[in-house]
Amino acid sequence: MELNQTSICYYDKRLARISTCTESTDSIVPDTFPDIGRVVCAYGTAAVKDQGPQSGRLLISGTVQATVLYEPESGDGLRRLSVPVSFAHIEECEGMDADSVCAVICHAAAVDAVAVNSRKLNVSVQLIFSIEGYCKTACEVTETVEIPHVELLSGMQTVTLVDQARAYPVTVLDDITMQDAAGLSLLHTSCTMRASECRAMHGKIVLKGEADIRCLALQEDDAIRVLTSSTPFTQILEMPDAEEGDAVNAQLCVREADCRLEADGLLSYTVSANAVICIRRTKAIRRIDDLYLPGKALQLQEDKIVLHSMPPLVPFTAEAAETLQTAQHVSHVVSAEAFCCGAKRGTPDELLLTAAVQVLYLGDDQQLCALQRMLPLTMPCTAAGEVSQIELSARASSAGEKGILLSVTAAGMAAAEDHCTFRHITAAEAGEPQQDRSGVTLLLRYVDKEQPLWDIAKSCGTTMDAIRQANELAADVSSVAGTMLLIPIQA
């Protein structure tokens, strides 16, 4: 007996989810600040300091720099408070260890600031973690079994596996003089990074993309401005196993964005991120569907091996609109943001999202107001498979007497992943002869409904070739129906 085994090493995606957690803290208003009259709005910028995989779990920790904008009791202009909120979040995942590769995107989706009294604030931050984790996996698959006279039913199965996965630190920095931005002070900063090109070339990965910065800034007259900037970047990453033509995917995860706005309008920022690079390769593996020994029992020891086939990702976009009711008429929308808190398929052509939305607007009295909601959204989406790496962008405008028309666009990646089962046979040997047929060497059987020749041959202790020859069937005939068969029985 000989078992031909194939060893397979790849990175299995064990973790793929969107999680939320809430952290809060109390903050005392500094003595140099006036008493709190009304909290206008609050924003937060998350910075991930550590994301350590270990012993079946992933620990994510960092700080949210929360910014609270309030009106003093005296009504003398707006004031800005900065409140740090620490967080620590744990994701359980079987198979996670120090060699696992993780992509973590963290957003402060909603910040709620409540005045406990005129000198004290309670700040609560809802954090969203979009996480993918790849664990290095090794297994063996049996492709053929060489035993005299054994009958083997097998076929080739194509699977696409993540052959390599690595994380690289990426830093993007820039200085840009913003038009008419002199004298502004920063309230809130958010950053997203996207890859425009990712390809392999002889042991290296060429990664190109853009870092998009969006800032809310306060003018001296208490008006809020939205500042945007985009910086292109190119990174050459060492990956010794990369080959020309490999299917490569990059996921860019911002860890921290440090922005400064100088008095002269110079916007300086440094973005620290992780680039998680995955190389996918397609393998053709022989899958054993069934095997037997004609006339004898075949004793097997085996395990089932499940390979997670992950074809290359394809980009998708989807849109939805929702009308939100407000307490007053909206004269002007200052800004709108949205973050994905959860996503699943409704139907093959439908995507169900939960979005955390924050809209900053002015009422008819020009008073600054904030609207914060958790919205269920249904979006048409024809991209096949499960979706991931979802980023939301939002636009808002006044609607009716007391409403806001919110349009949300989702952009991400999709892939029709599959789990393929193979057999790992560790031992096989011939057993005792099967039940004696009292010298019968030929059976006559009428086959009414279509039936595979394999099933007939196995149940009668013979071979498909023997049945074909006895009935003058072509070599490619694999099933029969509505016919009388002569079935030779092997001694």
Secondary structure, 3 states (H helix, E strand, C coil): CEEEEEEEEEEEEEEEEEEEEEEEEEEECCCCCCCEEEEEEEEEEEEEEEEEEECCEEEEEEEEEEEEEEEECCCCCCEEEEEEEEEEEEEECCCCCCCCEEEEEEEEEEEEEEEEECCEEEEEEEEEEEEEEEEEEEEEEEEEEECCCCEEEEEEEEEEEEEEEEEEEEEEEEEEECCCCCCCEEEEEEEEEEEEEEEECCCEEEEEEEEEEEEEEECCCCCEEEEEEEEEEEEEEECCCCCCCCEEEEEEEEEEEEEEECCCCEEEEEEEEEEEEEEEEEEEEEEEEEEEECCEEEEEEEEEEEEEECCCCEEEEEEEEEEEECCCCEEEEEEEEEEEEEEEEEECCEEEEEEEEEEEEEECCCCEEEEEEEEEEEEECCCCCEEEEEEEEEEEEECCCCEEEEEEEEEEEEECCEEEEEEEEEEEEEEEECCCCCCCCEEEEEECCCEEHHHHHHHHCCCHHHHHHHHCCCCCCCEECCEEEEEECCC
